Amino acid sequence: MIDVDNMVLHFDEGQLRTLNYCLGFMMFSVALELKKDDFMRVFKDPKSTLVGLSSQLILLPLFTFALILIWDLPQSIQMGLLMVAACPGGNVSNYLVHRAGGNTALSITMTSVVTLTSVLLTPLMFFIYSTYFFKIDLGANLTVDASKMVGILLQIILMPLVLGMLLNHYVPRFTNRIKRFVKPLSIILLLTIIAVALYRNIYNLQEYLYLVFFLVLVHNGLAYVIGYQYAKWWGQSDENARAVSFETGIQNAGLGLILIFNFFDGLGGMALVAAWWGVWDLVSGFLLSQYWMNKKSQTATIPSMREI
């Protein structure tokens, strides 16, 4: 049995190109919901925004470091967790926050800022992780070319974001007509290409998925808890805390996969973490939003003292 640190998931150039297009399409679908006011809200409500951003950009990486130190993990799986933690939030978080009765405006603001800054922050954070904190010696080349990574992120994040926001600003009627099916289509496309790629590597999945199955559940579940409790600790409302929870626990694992296949040749442990995370956080996010939605409905049906 080969070592997971030296196992490679096979993903040909055509599939990688298609995955890049899918993620760019997902970023475009996110941008159709964004407006200039979403960025200006940072200055209108700086405390809530800073609480949310610090949870996602500081607490999540610190928690990931702690988990890696506590859990005895193969080195490539460590790098996979770090990659997920360095990525911006997933594009379904806004929908889940709305569904859960959270502060959707805060969620959109966080998504806007983190996604835009990820063009620089993601390669910078991962470069720091891999260069100064974890000295990993694997068969694959783990040297991060930050400038090349920035170039790819400009193509699959910044350009689609700018295009989507321009459409939303100048042709809002057309934008409203297409955005109802653009976002579901983008998610379906991404899940399809990931499923096809993983199916081609079914043997490796059967052999090694157990290594990351519960790890991702723990990492993802505690990320939700950390985001929620951290926001409450800063005196945020329950609606704000729910938004911070989702923004901390939903990560753009699709972007992580793209970077892994572009820069790390599909290194097995890294790809397994990102792939399983990309599936599981959709499941866990839906379940958590359903729980909060049910809780909100139950609270609404309880009569107040004035009504009794």
Steps between C-alpha positions, in 0.01 A plus 500: 500500500646837400545783748225767487775765498621366166160406356382719212145551378492495121345810347583572136547845349155502342332429834714761674410761239132414541531525880657845460211609278246363749652691789517816292131452418427455874681828579299668224177371657606641838580838344150527353378544859763761597475878498726784600301538823610151606857628525402836650318318782843426647520866599135527607522203741874448555479302825279220366704477182833493685370233739395284205819554302726430798309177565550380145848634428665460844310257723440235232872475404602497868249225574630307197855527634387370838313208342807406296720506810255288701399251230770268367458552126692419183677810371300536180175498701640774722562705188146430380350641820723806474394552139130489594560746787683738264213509249216755513149408605279288277247670275200315649550660842277798420209275408550287813516809724176630349338159544613483864362842591844658529619844395522453124637851441793430734558165330509663156739768625737239641481292182570809291804613698655157556448387139651819360799498735557125451680578174791611717424351842458134397843461334663712771347299786580165343854610414555594865347172620706278275827694522532610861272283713501152349819370344355226284718275291290302256557349160300779336622854451347710778665828409224757464544743210300784654507717186368216282231422756395865502476489120265202507290657776469820297352295215261282700398745775564867425401510132168313547422716807557824309293377203210388721495825701509710181200309362315541830567874497434588136239243390313402819192367317707259295696403813180421692384274218816291479612479863210275597653211310869603478587420862329153514654416163848600616476276809369207294783541249766509770361198686475309172861558398621412852288184499636394159857562608457309826328212321809459287697468823253268674772257613692774681179624660414154630854459628552836671172685558479364855810708584315829442134404552465578872779757492301724263183449708682616814679789328184624331270452799728681744549783248124569519514495881805727517344756266172509692650512851763756401233735365287457815809566715530838326138577584361443151132421444391145428439596136856630466642197681326265257649691206850484650454130572422419137773725363752323723375147434430520124823513300556509126643149469452517123764771488720286723471210257592722207812624678594146603474370144672806353791523743532165679429251222188363671689395813278233653458606861441862409249418228310254721454762773382770257271265306330355808477846657330633186232232528459494877472874568202514264334220697590641842408854397157389383442301822608793720283747308207258532555477877504878541205542266297253709610671820392836361159358402448351847590831665258686275212269601554550876257774614645798681376614844301776333314249288404279796 
